[in-house]
Amino acid sequence: MARAGQIVIEPVSDKRGRAAFVDLGRAFSDRLPHFVPQIRSEQIELVDPDKNPFFGHARVQLFIAKQGGRPVGRISAHIDELALAMPAEQGFGPGTGFFGYFDAEDEAVARALLTAAEGWLAGEGMTRVLGPISLSIWEEPGLLVKGQDHAPMLLMGHHPAHYAAWIEAAGYTRAKTLYTYDLDISKPFPPLVQRIVQSGHKNARINVRRVRKADWDNEVAIILGILNDAWSDNWGFVPFTPAEVAYAGKKLRAIIKEELNMIAEVDGRPVAFMLTFPDVNDALAKIRGKLFPFGWITMLRWLRFPKGAGMRVPLMGVLKEYHSSRLASQLAFMMIEAIREQSNTKFGSVRGELGWVLEDNQGMVAIADTIQSKVNREYVIYGKGLG
């Protein structure tokens, strides 16, 4: 039996343990200003190997830290087989494992958790660790190091500022920084952007259209094809599998509005897309993440018409063959303007957010600057060698 004060790291191996792992994370999050509670059942699903298709190509071990019998922290260690198959120069590659779902009561607990995750990864043959990434790079990558002064939008992590110092003290250094950009969508874009958009509308080869929910499966297949091509050279890219797309699509379909999601075609061929989601955190904050007994009524009303909701653009992409052309940015501006106009006039929204954007993604940084958006959050993925 552990002495009072001794930190014990326990692996999670069953349904009850996974629920305790999620509840511990929720308890930590409840302490944070501006945090928005999420739906507990959905959080449990994400760490359930029978529910989340990420487990179909990954090995995952969850850990809970206890001190004097009391839970004081948690962490995940995981290995993504698809990430191992990527070229090392793109950030991941052979020997790269990950940690995520990091929460700790103090620095000693943080160090013990990181050591446990590193030991498990090393035992599985990994030579390097990156994190926090919880669990997939497509879910919640990075530690929030700037932007704790306002609430996160949907699908975004929210962490206390002191976690960064604890991770760095354990020997980790920055591997990559990701930005989100805040945007006033209540007013038209600058004249330069308007001219670019107007020029695109005069080009008979270009057609920017809404995503068709009535043809959802085909539309998802189009978006997946563009996404995996457009992002394939990016740092940290891992192919988004059809099973993961179907899973995400099922979870997000209720908040997908046709007016806010665009596919751009050139000569009748889909070559670009942009997804925009109303920020469901607006509703979750009101019900404190609880659907019962009456939270579901508020949620249902919001889903029907998310009036005034903030809008988040989590994903966009243009086929690689267009990356070096002026057409790529023109299509992006045309989709952004179409979504901005609908967000503002139909839903009464005044604020949008773009991200994540890699710090060295010059094309997206240039677009964000041109539409006069400003960095409002900064996330860091840390790295460390093992052995």
C-alpha positions in Angstrom: 0.0 0.0 0.0 1.2 3.5 -0.9 2.4 5.8 1.9 0.5 9.1 2.3 2.0 11.5 -0.2 3.5 8.9 -2.5 2.4 9.2 -6.1 1.2 6.0 -7.6 0.5 5.7 -11.4 -2.3 3.2 -12.2 -3.1 2.0 -15.7 -6.7 2.2 -16.9 -7.9 -1.1 -18.4 -11.7 -1.3 -18.2 -15.0 0.6 -18.7 -15.1 1.8 -15.1 -11.5 3.1 -15.3 -12.2 5.0 -18.5 -15.2 6.7 -16.9 -13.0 7.6 -13.9 -10.4 9.0 -16.3 -13.0 11.2 -18.0 -14.5 12.4 -14.8 -11.1 13.3 -13.4 -10.5 15.4 -16.5 -13.8 17.1 -16.1 -13.0 17.9 -12.4 -9.8 19.6 -13.4 -11.5 21.5 -16.2 -14.2 22.8 -13.8 -11.5 24.7 -12.0 -10.6 26.8 -15.1 -12.1 30.2 -15.8 -14.0 30.3 -19.1 -14.0 26.5 -19.5 -17.1 25.0 -21.2 -18.3 21.6 -19.9 -18.8 19.0 -22.7 -21.3 16.1 -22.8 -19.9 13.4 -20.6 -21.1 10.5 -22.7 -19.3 11.9 -25.8 -16.1 12.3 -23.8 -16.3 8.7 -22.7 -16.9 7.6 -26.3 -13.6 9.2 -27.4 -11.6 6.9 -25.1 -13.6 3.8 -25.7 -11.9 1.4 -28.1 -15.2 0.0 -29.2 -16.6 3.4 -30.2 -13.8 5.6 -31.5 -12.4 4.4 -34.8 -9.0 6.0 -33.9 -8.3 2.8 -31.9 -8.5 0.8 -35.2 -5.0 2.0 -36.1 -3.7 3.0 -32.7 -2.4 1.5 -29.4 -3.5 3.4 -26.3 -2.8 3.3 -22.6 -4.5 5.6 -20.1 -3.1 6.3 -16.7 -4.4 7.9 -13.5 -2.2 9.3 -10.8 -3.2 8.8 -7.2 -1.7 10.3 -4.0 -2.9 9.0 -0.6 -5.6 7.1 -2.5 -6.9 10.3 -4.1 -6.8 10.9 -7.9 -4.5 13.8 -8.7 -3.8 13.6 -12.4 -4.2 11.7 -15.7 -2.4 11.1 -19.0 -2.7 9.0 -22.1 0.2 7.4 -24.0 -0.6 6.3 -27.5 1.0 5.1 -30.8 -0.7 5.8 -34.1 0.3 3.2 -36.7 -0.7 5.7 -39.5 1.6 8.3 -37.9 4.5 5.8 -37.8 4.2 5.3 -41.6 4.5 9.0 -42.4 7.9 10.6 -43.5 9.9 11.8 -40.5 10.5 15.2 -42.2 6.7 15.8 -41.8 6.9 15.7 -38.0 5.9 12.2 -37.1 7.3 9.0 -38.7 9.0 5.9 -37.3 9.6 5.8 -33.6 7.2 8.6 -32.7 4.7 8.1 -29.9 2.4 10.6 -28.2 1.0 11.7 -24.9 -2.3 13.4 -24.3 -5.2 14.1 -21.9 -2.7 15.7 -19.6 -3.9 17.0 -16.2 -1.9 17.2 -12.9 -2.4 18.6 -9.5 1.2 19.8 -9.2 4.6 19.6 -10.9 5.6 16.4 -9.1 2.5 14.6 -10.3 3.1 16.0 -13.8 6.6 14.6 -13.8 5.4 11.2 -12.6 2.7 11.1 -15.3 5.0 12.1 -18.1 7.6 9.5 -16.9 4.9 6.8 -16.9 3.8 7.7 -20.4 7.4 7.9 -21.7 8.2 4.5 -20.1 5.2 2.8 -21.7 6.1 4.3 -25.1 9.7 3.3 -24.8 8.6 -0.2 -23.9 6.6 -0.3 -27.1 9.8 0.6 -29.1 9.2 4.4 -29.5 12.3 6.7 -29.5 10.5 10.0 -29.4 7.3 11.5 -27.8 5.2 14.4 -28.9 2.3 16.0 -27.0 -0.2 16.8 -25.8 -2.3 15.3 -28.6 -5.6 13.9 -27.4 -5.9 11.4 -29.0 -5.8 12.0 -32.8 -4.1 14.9 -34.4 -7.6 15.6 -35.8 -9.1 15.9 -32.4 -7.4 18.2 -29.8 -3.7 18.9 -30.7 -1.5 21.0 -28.5 -1.4 22.7 -25.2 -3.1 26.1 -24.8 -0.4 28.6 -23.9 -2.2 31.8 -24.9 -5.9 32.6 -24.8 -7.0 31.4 -21.4 -8.9 34.7 -21.0 -11.8 33.7 -23.1 -13.9 30.6 -23.7 -12.8 28.0 -26.3 -14.9 27.2 -29.3 -16.1 23.6 -30.0 -13.4 20.9 -30.4 -10.7 23.0 -28.8 -8.6 22.3 -25.7 -8.5 24.7 -22.7 -5.6 24.3 -20.3 -4.1 26.3 -17.4 -1.1 28.4 -18.2 1.2 26.6 -15.7 1.1 23.3 -17.5 3.6 24.6 -20.0 6.3 25.2 -17.4 5.8 21.7 -16.0 6.1 20.1 -19.4 9.2 22.1 -20.3 10.8 21.3 -16.9 10.5 17.6 -17.8 12.8 18.1 -20.8 10.3 18.9 -23.5 10.8 21.6 -26.2 8.5 23.2 -28.7 8.0 21.1 -31.8 5.3 23.1 -33.4 3.0 26.0 -32.7 -0.6 26.3 -33.9 -2.6 29.5 -34.0 -6.3 30.3 -34.0 -7.5 33.6 -35.5 -10.3 35.8 -34.3 -12.4 37.5 -37.0 -15.1 40.2 -37.0 -17.7 38.9 -39.5 -20.1 41.7 -38.9 -18.6 43.9 -41.6 -17.4 43.3 -45.2 -13.8 42.3 -45.9 -11.2 44.8 -47.1 -11.6 46.2 -50.7 -8.8 44.0 -51.9 -10.6 40.8 -50.8 -13.9 42.1 -52.3 -12.2 42.6 -55.7 -10.7 39.1 -55.6 -14.1 37.6 -54.8 -15.9 39.7 -57.5 -13.3 38.6 -60.1 -13.9 35.0 -59.1 -17.6 35.3 -59.6 -17.0 36.6 -63.1 -15.0 33.5 -64.0 -17.3 31.0 -65.6 -15.0 28.1 -64.7 -15.5 28.7 -61.0 -18.5 27.6 -59.0 -18.7 27.9 -55.2 -21.7 25.9 -53.9 -23.1 24.8 -50.6 -22.6 21.3 -49.2 -25.7 19.2 -49.8 -26.9 17.4 -46.7 -29.4 15.4 -48.9 -26.3 13.8 -50.6 -24.3 13.7 -47.4 -22.3 10.5 -48.1 -21.1 11.6 -51.5 -20.3 15.1 -50.2 -18.2 13.6 -47.3 -16.3 11.5 -49.8 -15.5 14.6 -51.9 -14.3 16.5 -48.8 -12.2 13.6 -47.6 -10.5 13.2 -51.0 -9.6 16.9 -51.1 -8.6 17.0 -47.4 -6.2 14.0 -47.7 -4.6 15.5 -50.8 -4.5 19.1 -49.7 -2.9 18.4 -46.3 -0.6 15.5 -47.3 2.6 17.6 -47.2 1.7 19.4 -43.9 3.6 18.9 -40.7 1.8 16.4 -38.6 -0.4 15.1 -41.3 -2.0 11.7 -40.8 -4.6 10.4 -43.3 -8.1 10.8 -42.1 -9.7 7.4 -42.6 -13.2 6.8 -44.0 -14.2 5.3 -40.6 -13.1 8.4 -38.8 -14.8 10.7 -41.2 -18.0 8.7 -40.9 -17.7 8.9 -37.1 -17.1 12.6 -37.1 -19.8 13.2 -39.6 -22.3 11.4 -37.5 -21.4 13.4 -34.4 -21.3 16.7 -36.1 -24.2 16.4 -38.6 -26.7 18.1 -36.2 -24.7 21.3 -36.3 -23.9 21.3 -40.0 -25.8 24.0 -41.8 -25.6 23.9 -45.6 -25.2 27.7 -45.8 -22.0 27.5 -43.8 -20.1 24.8 -45.6 -18.8 25.2 -49.2 -17.3 23.2 -52.0 -15.5 25.0 -54.8 -15.5 23.6 -58.3 -13.4 24.4 -61.3 -14.7 23.3 -64.6 -17.3 21.2 -62.7 -14.6 19.4 -60.6 -14.5 19.8 -56.8 -11.1 21.2 -55.9 -11.6 22.9 -52.6 -13.8 23.0 -49.5 -14.4 24.9 -46.3 -16.2 23.7 -43.3 -17.8 26.0 -40.7 -19.6 25.0 -37.5 -21.7 27.1 -35.2 -20.1 27.1 -31.8 -22.1 24.6 -29.8 -20.2 25.7 -26.8 -22.6 28.6 -26.7 -25.4 26.2 -25.7 -23.2 23.8 -23.7 -22.2 26.7 -21.4 -25.8 27.4 -20.6 -26.6 23.8 -19.7 -23.2 23.2 -18.0 -22.7 20.2 -20.3 -25.8 18.4 -18.9 -28.6 17.3 -21.2 -30.8 16.1 -18.3 -33.2 16.8 -16.9 -34.0 19.9 -19.0 -30.7 20.7 -20.9 -31.8 18.9 -23.9 -34.6 21.4 -24.5 -32.1 24.3 -24.7 -29.8 22.2 -26.9 -32.6 21.3 -29.3 -33.7 24.9 -29.7 -30.1 25.9 -30.3 -29.5 23.2 -32.9 -32.6 24.2 -34.8 -31.4 27.8 -35.1 -28.1 28.9 -33.5 -28.9 32.6 -33.6 -25.9 34.8 -32.8 -23.5 31.8 -32.4 -19.8 32.2 -33.0 -18.6 30.4 -36.1 -15.5 28.2 -36.2 -13.7 27.2 -39.4 -11.8 24.0 -38.4 -10.9 22.7 -41.8 -10.4 23.9 -45.3 -8.3 22.7 -48.2 -7.4 23.1 -51.9 -6.0 20.3 -54.0 -2.2 20.4 -54.1 -2.1 21.0 -57.9 -3.5 24.5 -57.2 -1.3 25.4 -54.3 1.2 27.5 -56.2 -1.5 29.3 -58.2 -3.4 32.5 -57.5 -6.6 30.4 -57.9 -6.0 28.7 -54.5 -6.3 32.0 -52.5 -9.1 33.2 -54.7 -11.2 30.1 -54.0 -10.4 30.5 -50.3 -11.5 34.1 -50.3 -14.7 33.3 -52.2 -15.7 30.5 -49.7 -14.8 32.7 -46.7 -16.9 35.6 -48.0 -19.9 33.3 -48.8 -19.8 31.9 -45.3 -19.2 35.3 -43.7 -22.2 36.8 -45.4 -24.5 33.9 -44.5 -23.2 33.7 -40.9 -24.0 37.4 -40.4 -27.2 37.9 -42.4 -29.0 34.6 -41.6 -27.7 33.7 -38.2 -26.8 37.1 -36.8 -23.3 36.1 -36.0 -20.6 38.7 -35.4 -17.5 36.6 -34.6 -15.7 33.9 -36.4 -12.6 31.9 -35.7 -10.1 30.2 -38.0 -7.9 27.3 -36.8 -5.9 25.6 -36.1 -3.2 27.1 -38.5 0.4 25.9 -38.4 2.8 28.7 -37.6 4.7 28.1 -40.8 1.7 27.6 -43.1 2.5 30.8 -45.1 -0.5 30.5 -47.3 -3.0 30.4 -44.5 -1.2 33.0 -42.4 -1.3 35.3 -45.4 -5.1 34.7 -45.9 -5.7 35.3 -42.2 -3.7 38.6 -42.3 -5.5 39.7 -45.5 -9.0 39.4 -44.0 -7.7 41.3 -40.9 -8.1 38.5 -38.4 -5.9 38.4 -35.3 -4.3 35.6 -33.4 -6.3 34.9 -30.3 -5.1 31.5 -29.2 -1.8 29.7 -29.3 -1.3 26.0 -28.9 2.0 24.2 -28.6 3.0 20.6 -29.4 6.0 19.6 -27.4 8.7 17.0 -28.2 11.3 14.9 -26.4 13.6 12.1 -27.3 13.4 8.8 -25.4 16.2 6.6 -24.3 
